[in-house]
Amino acid sequence: MTLARFKTAETVDFLIVGSGAAGGVIARDLATSGFTVVVLEQGPRLESHDFRHDELAYKNNEELAWGRRQGHPQTFRRTPLETAEIVDAAVLSYAHNVGGSSVHFAANYWRFREVDFKERSLVGPIDGADLADWPISYEELEPYYTRVDWEVGVSGLAGPWDPPRSRGYPCPPMPIKSPGVLLERAGRTLGYQPYPAPVAILSRPHNGRPSCIHCGYCWGFGCEVGAKSSSLVAVIPQAEATGRCEIRPLCTAHRVETNAAGRATGVVYWDAAGVEQRQPARAVVLCANGAETPRLLLLSESSRFPDGLANSSGMVGKNLMFNGWSWTVGPFEHPVNAFRSIPSTRVIHDFYTLHADHGFYGGGGIDSRCPADGTPIASADWCAPPDAPQWGAEYKRSLRQIFTHTAAFVGHTTSLPVPTNSVSLDPVVRDRWGRPALRTTHADHPDDVATMSFFEQRATELMEAAGATRTWGDTGATATPQSQHLLGTCRMGDDPGSSVVDRYHRSHDVPNLFICDGSSLVTSGRGQPTMTIQALAFRAAEYMARAARKGGI
Ligand SMILES: Cc1cc2nc3c(=O)[nH]c(=O)nc-3n(C[C@H](O)[C@H](O)[C@H](O)COP(=O)(O)OP(=O)(O)OC[C@H]3O[C@@H](n4cnc5c(N)ncnc54)[C@H](O)[C@@H]3O)c2cc1C
């Protein structure tokens, strides 16, 4: 196979920034449709054999997800009236490598449902939230969800809660593990309908990739056998095999250039040696995620676009959504050994939509996991009960007991779009490239807090019904959040006055600039947004290819 290599003097058809969940899919589809494609990725190219079971390196030292110690500080404030302060741990957390966060994510792959696309019509206005309907429906997106299932690789079983689907899953559900057994039994006791959790991890060989080896190192780790369906293994090799797609690692985009006519002409970036380069392209596609895409747009301001590129609506960076969560841990008399295999094998979706009887709007799902997603240091760090010993022989005994004898039931919930929750450019703090640092402004909407609390209570009841000898836990409603779900900051919509991209991800302001990643989402669903991000990417790429063939780009 000859890998494509383009010169920076050459104008390529499409230049994509970011090779993650969305960027990988779009690169693959545009290249297989016959277009020349360059993908700029700021992180390194790692392969499956590079990944290690090294919790200290990946979770504590942020080897894959850069933070302050690698020269990428972030700042945080709760409201626009406060001055943002530098945070120790990144509020906006994502992986920097070819494949993006799809490489080290947990791979829970829930489809959104019909309701998720029309919540504003169903629920009406909510004080303090900018709730809007999507310009597209579940029915329109369904064929692309099915493409994700089959072309990226998802394991599952169409259950009682599955939205309508045109085709079954390509792989059967992953074998149930012990916390799943506990959740299933408890759920049935309480009258709910637990079902196998859909995951982007292969339960049997598919598309030339092997099945999972159940090593337990999914959340925060790259998969060493390629069974996790990351962009790195599921789509990028196919893009490269066309001979028309070049993935350029260690290349950090810092400006989208435009001409006098207001069209994008290419992207300026720093290459692996730190030298500034410029790649011209007929169209630019931003897939840098819900944090970095708005930063790049805001950094690309000019006299024609004084508030940032594609930002005539003022919506770039606004309505940042994270997905809420809660966790409940329970110890059991017998070993549970929940650290084995994939994070979650069962989920309960009986509380998908809560409104009229509850006094707040929200919804979500509860899945079964190993506390701290299966790794010992994290487990020691934050899974012990409040009265656990802190030192000496008793501490060691308690760690051994907690790691092997506990299960967690975790709530994953809606996050409402709140206009003041945002990603913006910090006016003071700079990163190692001299760019303004990512500044997060965020406070949970009261309904989101109520939803998290509701889910913690249901998870506690489930834990008791499962036979836990006691329970402890919390909601994720902390003063300074840390999130991996970076959503909503360049929202999709028909109205150029209140959205950044149209229903096909074309920016309202710049006709050959497309934006497709977590930032495109109008609402946050109930957790696990990446299946939807990739379905949108398949749909956007199909549109871009069609438009380009007709001379519409
Ligand atoms: C530990 C963890 C667990 C997760 N678990 C789940 C889960 O179970 N289910 C789920 O649905 N989601 C999960 N997620 C979230 C999921 O990974 C993201 O929703 C998804 O990857 C977002 O896709 P994206 O295309 O928007 O961005 P990303 O996948 O983040 O890709 C963006 C890419 O752009 C690159 N980039 C950014 N800026 C630049 C620049 N200026 N120049 C060049 N390149 C740039 C980045 O390095 C990155 O590779 C998890 C995330 C993490 C971190």
Ligand as a Chemical Component Dictionary entry (heavy atoms), coordinates in Angstrom:
data_LIG
# 
_chem_comp.id                   LIG 
_chem_comp.type                 NON-POLYMER 
_chem_comp.pdbx_formal_charge   0 
_chem_comp.three_letter_code    LIG 
# 
loop_
_chem_comp_atom.comp_id 
_chem_comp_atom.atom_id 
_chem_comp_atom.alt_atom_id 
_chem_comp_atom.type_symbol 
_chem_comp_atom.charge 
_chem_comp_atom.model_Cartn_x 
_chem_comp_atom.model_Cartn_y 
_chem_comp_atom.model_Cartn_z 
_chem_comp_atom.pdbx_ordinal 
LIG C1  C1  C 0 -11.832 8.417  29.068 1  
LIG C2  C2  C 0 -13.006 8.681  28.151 2  
LIG C3  C3  C 0 -14.084 7.800  28.162 3  
LIG C4  C4  C 0 -15.162 8.040  27.304 4  
LIG N1  N1  N 0 -16.182 7.127  27.251 5  
LIG C5  C5  C 0 -17.203 7.311  26.386 6  
LIG C6  C6  C 0 -18.235 6.343  26.260 7  
LIG O1  O1  O 0 -18.224 5.304  26.919 8  
LIG N2  N2  N 0 -19.250 6.599  25.379 9  
LIG C7  C7  C 0 -19.293 7.739  24.627 10 
LIG O2  O2  O 0 -20.239 7.919  23.849 11 
LIG N3  N3  N 0 -18.309 8.666  24.708 12 
LIG C8  C8  C 0 -17.269 8.473  25.559 13 
LIG N4  N4  N 0 -16.264 9.394  25.636 14 
LIG C9  C9  C 0 -16.377 10.615 24.824 15 
LIG C10 C10 C 0 -15.918 10.377 23.396 16 
LIG O3  O3  O 0 -14.608 9.917  23.358 17 
LIG C11 C11 C 0 -16.072 11.671 22.623 18 
LIG O4  O4  O 0 -17.449 12.026 22.651 19 
LIG C12 C12 C 0 -15.676 11.564 21.162 20 
LIG O5  O5  O 0 -14.408 11.022 20.971 21 
LIG C13 C13 C 0 -15.738 12.973 20.560 22 
LIG O6  O6  O 0 -15.487 12.881 19.192 23 
LIG P1  P1  P 0 -14.997 14.149 18.387 24 
LIG O7  O7  O 0 -14.809 13.722 16.988 25 
LIG O8  O8  O 0 -15.907 15.275 18.700 26 
LIG O9  O9  O 0 -13.600 14.548 19.040 27 
LIG P2  P2  P 0 -12.299 13.731 19.442 28 
LIG O10 O10 O 0 -12.527 12.261 19.385 29 
LIG O11 O11 O 0 -11.823 14.330 20.717 30 
LIG O12 O12 O 0 -11.279 14.097 18.290 31 
LIG C14 C14 C 0 -10.764 15.400 18.126 32 
LIG C15 C15 C 0 -9.345  15.288 17.603 33 
LIG O13 O13 O 0 -8.932  16.560 17.138 34 
LIG C16 C16 C 0 -7.589  16.773 17.510 35 
LIG N5  N5  N 0 -7.355  18.226 17.557 36 
LIG C17 C17 C 0 -7.931  19.120 18.384 37 
LIG N6  N6  N 0 -7.486  20.351 18.134 38 
LIG C18 C18 C 0 -6.610  20.250 17.125 39 
LIG C19 C19 C 0 -5.810  21.201 16.426 40 
LIG N7  N7  N 0 -5.851  22.515 16.726 41 
LIG N8  N8  N 0 -5.003  20.749 15.431 42 
LIG C20 C20 C 0 -4.952  19.434 15.117 43 
LIG N9  N9  N 0 -5.690  18.490 15.770 44 
LIG C21 C21 C 0 -6.517  18.900 16.752 45 
LIG C22 C22 C 0 -7.491  16.110 18.865 46 
LIG O14 O14 O 0 -6.151  15.825 19.221 47 
LIG C23 C23 C 0 -8.340  14.857 18.664 48 
LIG O15 O15 O 0 -7.565  13.792 18.185 49 
LIG C24 C24 C 0 -15.178 9.167  26.465 50 
LIG C25 C25 C 0 -14.073 10.040 26.456 51 
LIG C26 C26 C 0 -13.001 9.808  27.276 52 
LIG C27 C27 C 0 -11.858 10.763 27.228 53 
# 
loop_
_chem_comp_bond.comp_id 
_chem_comp_bond.atom_id_1 
_chem_comp_bond.atom_id_2 
_chem_comp_bond.value_order 
_chem_comp_bond.pdbx_ordinal 
LIG C1  C2  SING 1  
LIG C2  C3  SING 2  
LIG C2  C26 DOUB 3  
LIG C3  C4  DOUB 4  
LIG C4  N1  SING 5  
LIG C4  C24 SING 6  
LIG N1  C5  DOUB 7  
LIG C5  C6  SING 8  
LIG C5  C8  SING 9  
LIG C6  O1  DOUB 10 
LIG C6  N2  SING 11 
LIG N2  C7  SING 12 
LIG C7  O2  DOUB 13 
LIG C7  N3  SING 14 
LIG N3  C8  DOUB 15 
LIG C8  N4  SING 16 
LIG N4  C9  SING 17 
LIG N4  C24 SING 18 
LIG C9  C10 SING 19 
LIG C10 O3  SING 20 
LIG C10 C11 SING 21 
LIG C11 O4  SING 22 
LIG C11 C12 SING 23 
LIG C12 O5  SING 24 
LIG C12 C13 SING 25 
LIG C13 O6  SING 26 
LIG O6  P1  SING 27 
LIG P1  O7  DOUB 28 
LIG P1  O8  SING 29 
LIG P1  O9  SING 30 
LIG O9  P2  SING 31 
LIG P2  O10 DOUB 32 
LIG P2  O11 SING 33 
LIG P2  O12 SING 34 
LIG O12 C14 SING 35 
LIG C14 C15 SING 36 
LIG C15 O13 SING 37 
LIG C15 C23 SING 38 
LIG O13 C16 SING 39 
LIG C16 N5  SING 40 
LIG C16 C22 SING 41 
LIG N5  C17 SING 42 
LIG N5  C21 SING 43 
LIG C17 N6  DOUB 44 
LIG N6  C18 SING 45 
LIG C18 C19 SING 46 
LIG C18 C21 DOUB 47 
LIG C19 N7  SING 48 
LIG C19 N8  DOUB 49 
LIG N8  C20 SING 50 
LIG C20 N9  DOUB 51 
LIG N9  C21 SING 52 
LIG C22 O14 SING 53 
LIG C22 C23 SING 54 
LIG C23 O15 SING 55 
LIG C24 C25 DOUB 56 
LIG C25 C26 SING 57 
LIG C26 C27 SING 58 
# 
